[in-house]
Each structure stands twice: as C-alpha cells, then as structure tokens.
Amino acid sequence: MDSRWEKLFRERIAAPDGAFDPAHDLLHVERVVACARSLAVSERASLDVVIPAAWLHDFVVVPKDDPRRSQASRLSAVAAVEWLKSIGYPARFFEAIAHAIEAHSFSAAIECRTIEARVVQDADRLDGIGAIGLARLFVTAGLMRRALYSDDDPFCARREPDDSFFTIDHIYRKLFVVAESLKTDSGRAEGERRRRVVETYLEDLKRELPSPKNP
C-alpha cells in the first residue's frame, strides 16, 4: 500500500463532517486501521482492499439511536467508492472494498464473503472490546444520557439485558456477543485477551457496588 494513498485517506477522514462523535472519531479509525493492517498480514489478506476499507469504514456516520443505523455501512460503502473514484484509486479494488465496508457493521448483519471483509470486520469489532471498548461504551452512554446500571440487578442475573436504559447491560447484550463473532484466527486470539479485560472490570465493579436490592 503506497503511503501517498493513506495520506489522502487520513486527510479525508480527519476533515470535520457533522457532529463530533468521540466513539467514532479519527482516533477510532486510526486504531481500526492499525489493527486491520496487523490482521491482514497474519491472514494474508490484500492490503490494497483492507487499508482503504478500514480507513473509510465509517465514511457516513449515523448515530446509534438513529433509525437509519442499520443502513450506515451500506451508505458508507457507496459514498466511499464514489470518493475513491474521485481521487483515482484503482477501480479493480472497488467491489471488494465496498463489500468489506458494508459487511463490517454488527447491525447490518451482512455475511463476509472475503478474507478482507473478515479482517476489517474483526478490526472494527476488536475496538469495541477490552479497555478501549469500555472507554467508548461509557463515552457513548454519556452522550445518550443513559444510566450506568440497574440498581436492583446491575449484572443481568435475573433479567434480559436492556441497553436502551442501562450501560452495563450493553456488555452482556453486545460486547460479549461481538467477542464470540470474530472470524479470523488472529482476531479471535486478540478478542479473547480483550474479553478477559472486560470480565475483570465487571468483577471489580461488583466489589465496588452496594448490594443489589432484593427482588
């Protein structure tokens, strides 16, 4: 991958575009790119597909509470390819890049057909697990004005997780599910490490919280 292309990708993503979302900012994209590069090398995936797809995977940002959320990756794929055309990126990679972008999304539930799509999906999902995943979770919860936990059952022992109300519930409803969804060998190995980080956090949180109310 020519560094000149990456310079253009970074400049486009760094440009202000709509409301600031600290969970999907330039730092997030840079982490996904770095992770995708590492996974691509391990999995022998094409960097000519993986790198632009990783840089542009959130090309169109839709807030998590927006009804169009499940369409975000498809919108990003279309817009990203149009932009790649405008800068003269090789057209032979467009189809694979578009697929990798649209398939990365958890909510879109699109099956990955290529190793490049699996790499980009794993890289993005790994950023939602572990220490950085917890940080992003709490930032998003603050923006959505969501309570930290349920005062009578903080860890979903007697009820189904409901992350529309409680932040900690999102760990059970999505983060652990995401950890089980990783598709590459190298991604699963890193996912297991990050999952343990989250499990340790929950154990520490249990020690610090008052005893739950009786059911």
C-alpha positions as CSV (number, residue, x, y, z in Angstrom):
1,M,0.0,0.0,0.0
2,D,1.5,3.3,-1.2
3,S,1.8,5.8,1.7
4,R,0.5,8.5,-0.6
5,W,-2.9,6.9,-0.7
6,E,-3.0,6.6,3.1
7,K,-2.2,10.3,3.4
8,L,-5.2,11.1,1.3
9,F,-7.4,8.7,3.3
10,R,-6.4,10.2,6.6
11,E,-6.8,13.8,5.3
12,R,-10.4,13.0,4.2
13,I,-11.4,11.3,7.4
14,A,-9.7,14.0,9.6
15,A,-11.8,16.7,7.9
16,P,-14.8,17.8,10.1
17,D,-18.0,16.3,8.9
18,G,-21.1,16.7,11.0
19,A,-21.4,16.3,14.8
20,F,-18.4,15.1,16.7
21,D,-18.7,11.5,18.0
22,P,-15.8,10.6,20.3
23,A,-16.5,6.9,19.9
24,H,-16.2,7.2,16.1
25,D,-13.6,9.8,15.7
26,L,-10.2,9.9,13.9
27,L,-8.6,8.1,16.8
28,H,-11.0,5.2,16.4
29,V,-10.3,5.0,12.7
30,E,-6.6,5.0,13.2
31,R,-6.9,2.2,15.7
32,V,-9.0,0.1,13.3
33,V,-6.5,0.7,10.5
34,A,-3.6,-0.4,12.7
35,C,-5.4,-3.5,13.8
36,A,-6.6,-4.3,10.3
37,R,-3.1,-4.0,9.0
38,S,-1.8,-6.4,11.6
39,L,-4.6,-8.9,11.0
40,A,-4.2,-8.6,7.2
41,V,-0.5,-9.6,7.4
42,S,-1.3,-12.5,9.7
43,E,-4.2,-13.7,7.5
44,R,-2.5,-12.9,4.2
45,A,-5.3,-10.5,3.1
46,S,-4.9,-7.8,0.4
47,L,-3.7,-4.5,1.9
48,D,-5.0,-2.8,-1.3
49,V,-8.5,-3.7,-0.1
50,V,-8.1,-3.8,3.7
51,I,-6.4,-0.5,4.2
52,P,-8.9,1.8,2.3
53,A,-11.8,-0.2,3.7
54,A,-10.5,0.3,7.2
55,W,-9.9,4.0,6.7
56,L,-13.3,4.5,5.2
57,H,-15.5,2.1,7.1
58,D,-17.3,4.9,8.9
59,F,-17.4,7.2,5.9
60,V,-21.0,8.0,6.7
61,V,-21.6,8.2,10.5
62,V,-25.1,7.6,11.7
63,P,-25.8,7.9,15.5
64,K,-26.5,4.7,17.4
65,D,-30.0,5.9,18.3
66,D,-30.9,6.9,14.7
67,P,-33.4,4.7,12.9
68,R,-31.1,4.6,9.9
69,R,-28.3,3.0,12.0
70,S,-28.5,-0.4,10.3
71,Q,-28.0,1.3,6.9
72,A,-24.8,3.1,7.9
73,S,-22.3,0.6,6.5
74,R,-24.2,0.4,3.1
75,L,-24.3,4.2,2.9
76,S,-20.6,4.3,3.8
77,A,-19.7,1.8,1.1
78,V,-21.4,3.7,-1.6
79,A,-20.1,7.1,-0.6
80,A,-16.6,5.7,-0.1
81,V,-16.4,4.2,-3.5
82,E,-17.6,7.4,-5.1
83,W,-14.8,9.3,-3.3
84,L,-12.2,6.7,-4.2
85,K,-13.2,7.2,-7.9
86,S,-12.7,10.9,-7.5
87,I,-9.1,10.5,-6.3
88,G,-8.2,7.9,-8.9
89,Y,-7.9,4.8,-6.7
90,P,-7.6,1.6,-8.8
91,A,-11.1,0.6,-9.8
92,R,-10.3,-3.2,-9.7
93,F,-10.5,-3.0,-5.9
94,F,-13.8,-1.1,-5.6
95,E,-16.1,-4.1,-5.3
96,A,-14.0,-5.8,-2.6
97,I,-13.6,-2.5,-0.7
98,A,-17.3,-1.8,-0.8
99,H,-18.1,-5.3,0.5
100,A,-15.6,-5.1,3.3
101,I,-17.1,-1.7,4.4
102,E,-20.7,-2.8,4.2
103,A,-20.0,-6.2,6.0
104,H,-18.1,-4.7,8.9
105,S,-21.3,-3.5,10.7
106,F,-22.8,-5.5,13.5
107,S,-26.3,-4.1,13.0
108,A,-26.3,-4.7,9.2
109,A,-25.7,-8.4,9.7
110,I,-24.1,-8.9,6.2
111,E,-22.2,-12.2,5.8
112,C,-18.4,-11.7,5.0
113,R,-17.6,-13.3,1.6
114,T,-13.9,-12.5,1.6
115,I,-10.9,-12.7,3.9
116,E,-10.5,-8.9,3.5
117,A,-14.1,-8.3,4.8
118,R,-13.4,-10.7,7.7
119,V,-10.2,-8.7,8.6
120,V,-11.9,-5.3,8.5
121,Q,-14.9,-6.6,10.5
122,D,-12.7,-8.1,13.2
123,A,-10.6,-5.0,13.4
124,D,-13.6,-2.8,13.9
125,R,-15.2,-5.2,16.4
126,L,-12.0,-5.5,18.4
127,D,-12.1,-1.8,19.0
128,G,-15.4,-2.3,20.8
129,I,-13.9,-4.8,23.3
130,G,-11.3,-4.5,26.0
131,A,-10.0,-1.3,27.7
132,I,-10.7,0.9,24.7
133,G,-14.1,-0.7,24.1
134,L,-15.1,0.1,27.7
135,A,-14.0,3.7,27.2
136,R,-16.0,4.0,24.0
137,L,-19.0,2.4,25.7
138,F,-19.0,5.0,28.5
139,V,-18.5,7.9,26.2
140,T,-21.4,6.8,24.1
141,A,-23.6,6.3,27.2
142,G,-22.9,9.8,28.3
143,L,-23.9,11.3,25.0
144,M,-27.1,9.2,25.1
145,R,-27.8,10.2,28.8
146,R,-28.1,6.5,29.7
147,A,-27.9,5.2,33.3
148,L,-24.7,3.3,34.3
149,Y,-26.5,0.3,35.7
150,S,-29.8,-1.1,37.1
151,D,-29.9,-0.5,40.8
152,D,-31.7,-3.8,41.6
153,D,-29.9,-6.1,39.1
154,P,-26.7,-4.5,37.8
155,F,-25.3,-7.6,36.1
156,C,-28.5,-9.0,34.5
157,A,-28.6,-12.0,36.8
158,R,-32.5,-12.2,36.8
159,R,-33.5,-10.3,33.6
160,E,-32.6,-9.9,30.0
161,P,-30.1,-7.1,29.2
162,D,-31.7,-3.8,28.2
163,D,-29.0,-1.4,26.9
164,S,-31.6,1.2,25.9
165,F,-31.7,2.0,29.7
166,F,-28.5,0.7,31.3
167,T,-24.9,1.0,30.1
168,I,-23.6,-2.1,31.8
169,D,-26.3,-4.1,30.0
170,H,-24.6,-3.4,26.7
171,I,-21.7,-5.5,27.7
172,Y,-24.0,-8.5,28.0
173,R,-26.2,-7.7,25.1
174,K,-23.4,-6.8,22.6
175,L,-19.8,-6.7,23.7
176,F,-19.7,-10.4,24.7
177,V,-21.6,-11.3,21.6
178,V,-19.2,-9.4,19.4
179,A,-16.3,-11.2,21.1
180,E,-17.8,-14.5,20.0
181,S,-18.4,-13.3,16.4
182,L,-14.7,-12.7,15.4
183,K,-13.9,-14.6,12.2
184,T,-10.1,-14.7,11.9
185,D,-7.7,-16.8,13.9
186,S,-5.6,-13.8,14.9
187,G,-8.7,-11.7,15.7
188,R,-10.1,-14.4,17.9
189,A,-6.9,-14.6,19.9
190,E,-6.8,-10.9,20.5
191,G,-10.6,-10.9,21.2
192,E,-10.1,-13.5,24.0
193,R,-7.5,-11.2,25.6
194,R,-9.8,-8.2,25.4
195,R,-12.7,-10.2,26.7
196,R,-10.8,-11.0,29.8
197,V,-10.2,-7.3,30.3
198,V,-13.9,-6.7,30.3
199,E,-14.6,-9.6,32.6
200,T,-12.0,-8.3,35.1
201,Y,-13.7,-4.9,35.0
202,L,-17.1,-6.4,35.8
203,E,-15.6,-8.3,38.8
204,D,-14.0,-5.1,40.1
205,L,-17.3,-3.3,39.6
206,K,-19.2,-5.9,41.6
207,R,-16.8,-5.4,44.5
208,E,-17.4,-1.6,44.5
209,L,-21.2,-1.5,44.1
210,P,-23.6,-1.8,47.1
211,S,-25.6,-5.0,47.4
212,P,-28.5,-5.0,44.9
213,K,-32.0,-4.5,46.2
214,N,-34.0,-7.7,46.9
215,P,-36.1,-8.8,44.0
